[in-house]
Amino acid sequence: MANVLFIGEEYIRENTVFNLNVDIKDIEQSAGVAQDMHIQPILGTTFYNYLETAYSAQTLTADEQELMSYIKPALAYQAAQMTLPFLAYNVKNKGPVTQFGENATNVDAGTFHFLRKEIQNRAEFYTQRLVAYLCKNANLFPLYVSSENASNDMAPNHQKSGYKNQIGLYPNGCGWGYIDGTGAFKRFI
């Protein structure tokens, strides 16, 4: 899980569908996982680790602060969509259970899936904005486009970012797009 979270309780509560009744521990746990699973693959490990360090030390450049304005909403909604199932269901020592609170009624499975899909749509929208921003402004982030970032643990990869419309953008040559389910690529530019 991420060592430094790019978003905190205040950001999550102000920018997602979660209200004050949701336990922040549930959301923050998912935020760390979402940051590792969704943001790190977009940035690449080297650039991601650099941003974690600079964010923690509050030494981000103006360009990196602008980048954070794209990372944060994508991360918040990725965390929200990952948190939602665990708000309705908890894993106890006897297995998964459903929680029933005072004066609350659980929604049916169809409504739950609709709600999760709506949150996922937001996550995908903000993730696609992040990817497009990085592609357009890659020259502002030398560590992002460096060969060190490409050869480290995770190289930047946008194959699974953005809407599930089978079109993706790729760093360091963002004109390459994913065309169909066969894995074929075509140069758009």
Backbone as CSV, one residue per row, in Angstrom:
resi,resn,N_x,N_y,N_z,CA_x,CA_y,CA_z,C_x,C_y,C_z
1,MET,0.835,-1.181,0.000,0.000,0.000,0.000,0.876,1.239,0.000
2,ALA,0.371,2.323,-0.528,1.127,3.560,-0.654,1.647,4.035,0.700
3,ASN,2.880,4.525,0.694,3.458,5.073,1.915,2.917,6.460,2.214
4,VAL,2.718,7.254,1.185,2.224,8.621,1.306,0.957,8.720,0.467
5,LEU,-0.148,9.099,1.086,-1.385,9.262,0.333,-1.448,10.653,-0.282
6,PHE,-1.816,10.724,-1.543,-1.947,11.994,-2.232,-3.245,12.708,-1.870
7,ILE,-4.173,12.008,-1.245,-5.439,12.607,-0.826,-5.692,12.258,0.634
8,GLY,-6.422,13.117,1.317,-6.759,12.883,2.709,-8.266,12.909,2.917
9,GLU,-8.660,12.816,4.168,-10.083,12.755,4.519,-10.853,13.947,3.969
10,GLU,-10.338,15.140,4.154,-11.057,16.333,3.715,-11.284,16.306,2.203
11,TYR,-10.255,15.960,1.448,-10.388,15.913,-0.009,-11.420,14.860,-0.421
12,ILE,-11.359,13.700,0.193,-12.286,12.618,-0.136,-13.724,13.031,0.152
13,ARG,-13.954,13.600,1.316,-15.321,13.983,1.696,-15.858,15.123,0.834
14,GLU,-15.011,16.049,0.432,-15.464,17.180,-0.377,-15.632,16.844,-1.853
15,ASN,-14.990,15.766,-2.311,-14.954,15.508,-3.749,-15.515,14.167,-4.182
16,THR,-16.091,13.398,-3.269,-16.726,12.134,-3.647,-18.121,12.078,-3.048
17,VAL,-18.761,10.959,-3.239,-20.133,10.777,-2.766,-20.212,10.365,-1.297
18,PHE,-19.091,10.192,-0.629,-19.111,9.733,0.759,-19.395,10.893,1.710
19,ASN,-20.328,10.657,2.642,-20.654,11.691,3.614,-19.934,11.426,4.933
20,LEU,-20.252,12.215,5.941,-19.563,12.120,7.229,-19.851,10.821,7.974
21,ASN,-20.897,10.095,7.603,-21.223,8.851,8.289,-20.313,7.692,7.893
22,VAL,-19.579,7.842,6.810,-18.683,6.778,6.363,-17.391,6.870,7.164
23,ASP,-16.955,5.751,7.705,-15.720,5.699,8.493,-14.532,5.952,7.578
24,ILE,-13.773,6.989,7.885,-12.652,7.377,7.035,-11.610,6.270,6.936
25,LYS,-11.489,5.425,7.938,-10.515,4.332,7.875,-10.812,3.414,6.697
26,ASP,-12.106,3.192,6.416,-12.479,2.344,5.283,-12.026,2.967,3.960
27,ILE,-12.209,4.262,3.851,-11.863,4.949,2.607,-10.347,5.066,2.454
28,GLU,-9.651,5.429,3.523,-8.200,5.605,3.432,-7.485,4.301,3.090
29,GLN,-8.000,3.188,3.603,-7.400,1.897,3.253,-7.513,1.668,1.749
30,SER,-8.679,1.929,1.201,-8.867,1.772,-0.240,-8.079,2.807,-1.025
31,ALA,-7.896,4.006,-0.466,-7.138,5.051,-1.167,-5.689,4.618,-1.369
32,GLY,-5.105,4.000,-0.365,-3.727,3.519,-0.509,-3.611,2.443,-1.564
33,VAL,-4.558,1.528,-1.568,-4.561,0.455,-2.563,-4.822,1.036,-3.955
34,ALA,-5.780,1.956,-4.054,-6.096,2.579,-5.348,-4.898,3.352,-5.891
35,GLN,-4.181,4.019,-5.008,-3.002,4.770,-5.442,-1.951,3.827,-6.015
36,ASP,-1.746,2.701,-5.353,-0.783,1.713,-5.855,-1.267,1.041,-7.138
37,MET,-2.538,0.671,-7.176,-3.064,-0.103,-8.306,-3.394,0.733,-9.536
38,HIS,-3.812,1.989,-9.340,-4.300,2.784,-10.469,-3.399,3.959,-10.834
39,ILE,-2.772,4.583,-9.855,-1.946,5.753,-10.145,-0.507,5.349,-10.475
40,GLN,0.067,4.448,-9.702,1.452,4.034,-9.949,1.650,3.473,-11.366
41,PRO,0.750,2.629,-11.869,0.950,2.128,-13.241,0.894,3.231,-14.304
42,ILE,0.142,4.282,-14.053,0.073,5.387,-15.011,1.368,6.187,-14.998
43,LEU,1.894,6.421,-13.807,3.081,7.265,-13.661,4.393,6.514,-13.874
44,GLY,4.398,5.220,-13.636,5.637,4.451,-13.604,6.229,4.549,-12.208
45,THR,6.899,3.503,-11.763,7.380,3.427,-10.386,8.366,4.531,-10.030
46,THR,9.310,4.811,-10.894,10.320,5.818,-10.570,9.683,7.186,-10.370
47,PHE,8.842,7.611,-11.298,8.187,8.912,-11.191,7.219,8.931,-10.015
48,TYR,6.506,7.842,-9.819,5.564,7.712,-8.696,6.295,7.864,-7.363
49,ASN,7.406,7.137,-7.186,8.170,7.229,-5.939,8.708,8.646,-5.723
50,TYR,9.165,9.263,-6.803,9.633,10.649,-6.703,8.493,11.557,-6.229
51,LEU,7.303,11.424,-6.838,6.174,12.274,-6.458,5.754,12.041,-5.009
52,GLU,5.777,10.780,-4.564,5.459,10.503,-3.151,6.423,11.256,-2.228
53,THR,7.697,11.189,-2.535,8.708,11.853,-1.709,8.536,13.372,-1.743
54,ALA,8.375,13.931,-2.923,8.221,15.380,-3.066,6.916,15.858,-2.432
55,TYR,5.848,15.082,-2.560,4.563,15.452,-1.960,4.680,15.458,-0.440
56,SER,5.310,14.439,0.106,5.491,14.336,1.552,6.353,15.481,2.086
57,ALA,7.403,15.841,1.350,8.313,16.904,1.766,7.786,18.288,1.393
58,GLN,6.670,18.337,0.691,6.065,19.585,0.214,7.037,20.375,-0.650
59,THR,7.696,19.649,-1.575,8.660,20.272,-2.486,8.256,20.111,-3.944
60,LEU,6.976,19.929,-4.202,6.510,19.794,-5.578,6.715,21.095,-6.332
61,THR,7.118,20.981,-7.588,7.227,22.158,-8.449,5.812,22.598,-8.834
62,ALA,5.710,23.744,-9.471,4.401,24.227,-9.927,3.782,23.246,-10.920
63,ASP,4.589,22.687,-11.826,4.077,21.711,-12.793,3.590,20.448,-12.085
64,GLU,4.317,20.017,-11.076,3.921,18.816,-10.326,2.666,19.072,-9.499
65,GLN,2.503,20.283,-9.000,1.273,20.626,-8.288,0.080,20.602,-9.241
66,GLU,0.305,21.080,-10.456,-0.750,21.007,-11.474,-1.087,19.551,-11.785
67,LEU,-0.062,18.715,-11.907,-0.281,17.282,-12.135,-1.108,16.684,-11.003
68,MET,-0.835,17.090,-9.776,-1.602,16.589,-8.620,-3.079,16.940,-8.741
69,SER,-3.378,18.066,-9.381,-4.789,18.439,-9.547,-5.504,17.489,-10.499
70,TYR,-4.759,16.706,-11.260,-5.335,15.657,-12.109,-5.295,14.301,-11.408
71,ILE,-4.270,14.077,-10.618,-4.143,12.805,-9.907,-5.211,12.666,-8.827
72,LYS,-5.435,13.713,-8.059,-6.315,13.629,-6.884,-7.749,13.209,-7.198
73,PRO,-8.440,13.805,-8.174,-9.810,13.342,-8.429,-9.855,11.912,-8.973
74,ALA,-8.871,11.560,-9.800,-8.825,10.178,-10.292,-8.646,9.216,-9.133
75,LEU,-7.748,9.540,-8.239,-7.493,8.691,-7.076,-8.696,8.641,-6.149
76,ALA,-9.338,9.768,-5.910,-10.491,9.804,-5.000,-11.607,8.888,-5.485
77,TYR,-11.910,8.947,-6.774,-12.993,8.104,-7.284,-12.566,6.648,-7.467
78,GLN,-11.290,6.396,-7.736,-10.831,5.000,-7.747,-10.977,4.424,-6.336
79,ALA,-10.616,5.206,-5.324,-10.763,4.755,-3.938,-12.234,4.558,-3.588
80,ALA,-13.087,5.444,-4.044,-14.522,5.344,-3.751,-15.112,4.071,-4.336
81,GLN,-14.773,3.781,-5.590,-15.352,2.583,-6.202,-14.787,1.317,-5.581
82,MET,-13.557,1.383,-5.046,-12.990,0.213,-4.373,-13.553,0.055,-2.959
83,THR,-13.966,1.147,-2.337,-14.498,1.120,-0.971,-15.932,0.625,-0.926
84,LEU,-16.726,0.987,-1.902,-18.173,0.746,-1.859,-18.577,-0.671,-1.468
85,PRO,-18.003,-1.711,-2.044,-18.459,-3.062,-1.652,-18.218,-3.367,-0.175
86,PHE,-17.176,-2.780,0.391,-16.831,-3.088,1.773,-17.612,-2.239,2.773
87,LEU,-18.393,-1.298,2.276,-19.286,-0.562,3.163,-20.541,-1.382,3.427
88,ALA,-20.964,-2.135,2.437,-22.152,-2.969,2.583,-21.818,-4.339,3.169
89,TYR,-20.627,-4.804,2.894,-20.236,-6.147,3.325,-18.913,-6.068,4.076
90,ASN,-18.801,-6.846,5.113,-17.554,-6.930,5.872,-17.107,-8.380,5.918
91,VAL,-15.810,-8.560,5.982,-15.267,-9.908,6.096,-14.902,-10.128,7.560
92,LYS,-15.591,-11.056,8.173,-15.354,-11.395,9.579,-14.701,-12.775,9.642
93,ASN,-14.421,-13.235,10.861,-13.767,-14.531,11.006,-14.631,-15.691,10.501
94,LYS,-15.905,-15.488,10.350,-16.797,-16.533,9.839,-17.110,-16.352,8.351
95,GLY,-16.500,-15.336,7.727,-16.727,-15.093,6.305,-17.400,-13.753,6.077
96,PRO,-17.777,-13.470,4.833,-18.425,-12.202,4.518,-19.800,-12.086,5.176
97,VAL,-20.094,-10.896,5.712,-21.387,-10.633,6.329,-21.903,-9.297,5.836
98,THR,-23.224,-9.107,5.922,-23.855,-7.845,5.591,-24.133,-7.103,6.879
99,GLN,-23.787,-5.819,6.894,-24.036,-4.987,8.060,-25.398,-4.319,7.923
100,PHE,-26.175,-4.292,8.991,-27.440,-3.562,9.034,-27.348,-2.543,10.155
101,GLY,-27.425,-1.270,9.839,-27.354,-0.228,10.852,-28.744,0.173,11.297
102,GLU,-28.800,1.062,12.287,-30.081,1.565,12.761,-30.758,2.361,11.665
103,ASN,-32.050,2.117,11.478,-32.873,2.848,10.523,-32.286,2.863,9.111
104,ALA,-31.600,1.826,8.733,-31.024,1.740,7.399,-31.518,0.482,6.707
105,THR,-31.691,0.583,5.424,-32.091,-0.558,4.624,-31.087,-0.729,3.505
106,ASN,-30.577,-1.912,3.360,-29.633,-2.164,2.268,-30.358,-2.118,0.938
107,VAL,-29.675,-1.646,-0.092,-30.258,-1.597,-1.421,-30.152,-2.972,-2.065
108,ASP,-30.959,-3.203,-3.074,-30.892,-4.471,-3.794,-29.636,-4.500,-4.655
109,ALA,-29.289,-5.672,-5.130,-28.047,-5.862,-5.891,-28.011,-4.989,-7.146
110,GLY,-29.137,-4.836,-7.825,-29.180,-4.018,-9.036,-28.853,-2.557,-8.754
111,THR,-29.417,-2.032,-7.689,-29.147,-0.645,-7.303,-27.693,-0.489,-6.886
112,PHE,-27.180,-1.456,-6.140,-25.789,-1.428,-5.711,-24.863,-1.395,-6.927
113,HIS,-25.112,-2.261,-7.911,-24.256,-2.311,-9.099,-24.372,-1.030,-9.926
114,PHE,-25.585,-0.452,-9.980,-25.771,0.817,-10.677,-24.951,1.912,-10.007
115,LEU,-25.017,1.994,-8.684,-24.270,2.999,-7.940,-22.765,2.819,-8.140
116,ARG,-22.309,1.589,-8.061,-20.875,1.332,-8.246,-20.441,1.701,-9.658
117,LYS,-21.274,1.416,-10.640,-20.947,1.755,-12.033,-20.858,3.268,-12.208
118,GLU,-21.737,4.009,-11.561,-21.689,5.472,-11.650,-20.398,6.011,-11.034
119,ILE,-19.991,5.460,-9.906,-18.734,5.873,-9.283,-17.563,5.466,-10.172
120,GLN,-17.634,4.287,-10.756,-16.578,3.825,-11.654,-16.483,4.722,-12.886
121,ASN,-17.614,5.184,-13.414,-17.593,6.100,-14.561,-16.835,7.373,-14.221
122,ARG,-17.058,7.888,-13.015,-16.343,9.091,-12.586,-14.848,8.795,-12.460
123,ALA,-14.531,7.659,-11.872,-13.125,7.276,-11.731,-12.460,7.185,-13.099
124,GLU,-13.128,6.586,-14.056,-12.576,6.438,-15.399,-12.444,7.783,-16.098
125,PHE,-13.429,8.664,-15.904,-13.354,10.000,-16.501,-12.127,10.748,-15.997
126,TYR,-11.947,10.792,-14.691,-10.809,11.517,-14.116,-9.478,10.832,-14.429
127,THR,-9.482,9.527,-14.531,-8.262,8.812,-14.911,-7.893,9.142,-16.352
128,GLN,-8.883,9.196,-17.230,-8.616,9.548,-18.628,-8.093,10.971,-18.745
129,ARG,-8.623,11.883,-17.950,-8.107,13.260,-17.934,-6.647,13.280,-17.516
130,LEU,-6.304,12.492,-16.496,-4.924,12.394,-16.030,-4.018,11.887,-17.146
131,VAL,-4.427,10.826,-17.801,-3.637,10.241,-18.890,-3.456,11.260,-20.015
132,ALA,-4.524,11.929,-20.408,-4.441,12.918,-21.490,-3.517,14.070,-21.101
133,TYR,-3.606,14.505,-19.861,-2.730,15.585,-19.392,-1.267,15.150,-19.455
134,LEU,-0.983,13.952,-18.991,0.392,13.448,-19.038,0.893,13.337,-20.476
135,CYS,0.057,12.848,-21.368,0.471,12.724,-22.768,0.760,14.086,-23.376
136,LYS,-0.082,15.046,-23.082,0.075,16.386,-23.644,1.268,17.125,-23.034
137,ASN,1.582,16.827,-21.779,2.593,17.586,-21.051,3.763,16.740,-20.564
138,ALA,4.032,15.632,-21.213,5.103,14.728,-20.788,6.443,15.443,-20.693
139,ASN,6.667,16.423,-21.552,7.942,17.151,-21.539,8.166,17.936,-20.245
140,LEU,7.120,18.180,-19.475,7.256,18.899,-18.202,7.791,18.010,-17.084
141,PHE,7.784,16.696,-17.323,8.150,15.740,-16.282,9.243,14.809,-16.796
142,PRO,10.497,15.267,-16.765,11.596,14.476,-17.329,11.705,13.075,-16.730
143,LEU,11.423,12.940,-15.464,11.521,11.625,-14.826,10.435,10.677,-15.336
144,TYR,9.299,11.234,-15.727,8.198,10.437,-16.274,8.596,9.791,-17.595
145,VAL,9.282,10.537,-18.432,9.637,10.025,-19.762,11.039,9.432,-19.818
146,SER,11.723,9.379,-18.676,13.105,8.878,-18.673,13.155,7.370,-18.892
147,SER,14.275,6.916,-19.395,14.463,5.475,-19.588,14.505,4.756,-18.247
148,GLU,14.940,5.445,-17.195,14.944,4.848,-15.850,13.516,4.494,-15.419
149,ASN,12.569,5.376,-15.708,11.172,5.115,-15.348,10.618,3.955,-16.167
150,ALA,11.007,3.891,-17.423,10.514,2.830,-18.302,11.087,1.460,-17.958
151,SER,12.270,1.441,-17.330,12.901,0.151,-17.053,12.749,-0.288,-15.600
152,ASN,12.097,0.504,-14.783,11.945,0.175,-13.370,10.812,-0.821,-13.166
153,ASP,10.442,-1.039,-11.922,9.412,-2.000,-11.524,8.178,-1.930,-12.414
154,MET,7.573,-0.763,-12.518,6.424,-0.556,-13.391,6.729,0.595,-14.321
155,ALA,6.723,0.327,-15.597,6.851,1.394,-16.582,5.474,2.024,-16.759
156,PRO,5.410,3.300,-17.135,4.101,3.909,-17.372,3.300,3.092,-18.374
157,ASN,2.054,2.815,-18.034,1.201,1.982,-18.868,-0.218,2.491,-18.765
158,HIS,-0.784,2.878,-19.886,-2.144,3.406,-19.887,-3.135,2.462,-20.557
159,GLN,-2.746,1.245,-20.755,-3.608,0.316,-21.482,-4.967,0.154,-20.817
160,LYS,-5.016,0.158,-19.488,-6.280,-0.075,-18.812,-6.847,1.190,-18.198
161,SER,-6.365,2.351,-18.610,-6.910,3.573,-18.059,-7.934,4.144,-19.016
162,GLY,-8.757,5.014,-18.498,-9.778,5.644,-19.315,-11.023,4.789,-19.382
163,TYR,-11.989,5.274,-20.128,-13.236,4.548,-20.262,-13.005,3.209,-20.932
164,LYS,-13.857,2.265,-20.655,-13.712,0.919,-21.199,-14.231,0.868,-22.630
165,ASN,-13.746,1.793,-23.458,-14.212,1.872,-24.832,-13.195,1.314,-25.810
166,GLN,-12.203,0.595,-25.300,-11.170,-0.051,-26.090,-10.305,0.933,-26.857
167,ILE,-10.170,2.132,-26.326,-9.198,3.072,-26.855,-8.357,3.513,-25.678
168,GLY,-7.048,3.434,-25.808,-6.164,3.839,-24.727,-5.082,4.741,-25.258
169,LEU,-4.440,5.460,-24.361,-3.335,6.318,-24.714,-2.083,5.782,-24.069
170,TYR,-0.957,6.005,-24.692,0.295,5.478,-24.190,1.305,6.597,-24.044
171,PRO,2.116,6.561,-22.975,3.100,7.610,-22.768,4.228,7.521,-23.781
172,ASN,4.973,8.599,-23.901,6.163,8.633,-24.750,5.821,8.263,-26.192
173,GLY,4.736,8.696,-26.689,4.245,8.357,-28.017,2.759,8.177,-27.906
174,CYS,2.094,9.155,-27.369,0.682,9.036,-27.017,-0.234,8.886,-28.220
175,GLY,0.302,8.882,-29.402,-0.533,8.704,-30.573,-0.867,7.256,-30.867
176,TRP,-0.353,6.312,-30.076,-0.669,4.906,-30.281,-1.948,4.575,-29.546
177,GLY,-2.852,3.876,-30.168,-4.122,3.554,-29.546,-4.440,2.080,-29.629
178,TYR,-5.192,1.622,-28.663,-5.651,0.241,-28.615,-6.921,0.147,-29.445
179,ILE,-6.936,-0.702,-30.448,-8.037,-0.717,-31.402,-9.094,-1.763,-31.095
180,ASP,-8.723,-2.974,-30.819,-9.726,-4.008,-30.628,-9.278,-5.013,-29.581
181,GLY,-10.111,-5.958,-29.280,-9.833,-6.952,-28.258,-8.728,-7.932,-28.622
182,THR,-8.190,-7.856,-29.832,-7.137,-8.783,-30.237,-5.762,-8.296,-29.826
183,GLY,-5.692,-7.081,-29.294,-4.403,-6.543,-28.912,-3.726,-5.773,-30.036
184,ALA,-4.446,-5.518,-31.115,-3.883,-4.769,-32.246,-3.753,-3.300,-31.885
185,PHE,-2.687,-2.676,-32.351,-2.453,-1.270,-32.103,-2.380,-0.545,-33.433
186,LYS,-2.789,0.701,-33.431,-2.724,1.501,-34.639,-2.272,2.910,-34.269
187,ARG,-1.460,3.471,-35.090,-0.988,4.846,-34.868,-2.080,5.801,-35.360
188,PHE,-2.564,6.672,-34.450,-3.619,7.619,-34.812,-3.078,8.882,-35.444
189,ILE,-1.852,9.225,-35.106,-1.309,10.502,-35.568,-0.501,10.277,-36.826
